[in-house]
Amino acid sequence: MKPATAAKKLGVYLPATPAEFQEGVVTRAELNELQANPPEWLRELRLRGPHPRPVVAAKLGVSISGLSRGGVTEALTTDQIEALKEERPEWLEKERATQAEVRKESVRIKNMKKEKENDA
């Protein structure tokens, strides 16, 4: 698979990976080995970043779109994410509230579907 696909599956930011990872092709067996026994560079990236946008969004409790609306367009390190959590900018609080509402609505719809299935 392409390095970008492998990086996505590993949850890491491709430009931060070693050159040999970026330039090569990753087999399914290699990906499985990386997941089972991550090398130091992979452990370090997962721990400190920079993290890709989906990981940043998850760590902040917002959507990827919410990151964009908040002006976050680049990968962030763990320290930068923690700083944002401490600063609690207005956009972050708003996006967290929006995400919480989306989750509540998803649960409500899921429960409604279950009830309909049980009634049928």
C-alpha positions, 0 to 999 in steps of 0.5 A, spaced: 500 500 500 502 507 499 505 510 505 499 515 505 494 509 506 499 506 511 500 512 515 493 513 516 492 506 518 497 507 523 494 514 525 500 518 524 502 524 520 506 522 514 511 528 513 513 526 520 515 519 518 522 517 516 524 518 509 524 510 508 517 509 510 515 515 506 518 513 499 517 505 500 511 501 499 508 498 505 505 490 505 500 488 509 505 484 513 509 490 514 503 494 516 501 488 521 508 488 524 508 495 525 502 495 529 504 489 533 511 491 534 512 499 533 519 501 532 521 507 536 519 512 531 512 510 531 511 510 538 514 517 539 510 520 533 504 517 536 506 519 543 508 526 541 506 528 534 505 531 530 498 528 529 494 528 523 488 532 523 483 526 525 487 525 531 487 532 533 480 532 532 479 526 536 484 529 542 480 535 542 473 532 542 471 536 536 470 534 528 475 535 523 470 540 520 470 544 527 478 544 527 477 548 520 472 553 523 477 554 529 483 555 524 487 549 525 489 547 518 496 543 520 498 537 524 499 539 531 504 536 537 501 533 543 504 539 547 500 544 542 493 540 543 494 540 551 495 548 550 489 548 546 485 544 552 488 549 557 487 555 553 480 553 552 479 558 546 471 560 544 471 556 538 474 550 541 468 550 547 463 551 541 465 546 537 465 541 543 458 543 544 456 542 537 460 535 537 456 533 544 450 535 540 451 531 534 453 525 539 447 525 543 442 526 536 446 519 533 444 516 540 437 518 540 436 516 532 440 509 534 435 508 540 429 510 535 431 505 530 432 499 535 425 501 538 422 500 531 425 494 530 423 491 537 416 493 535 416 490 528 
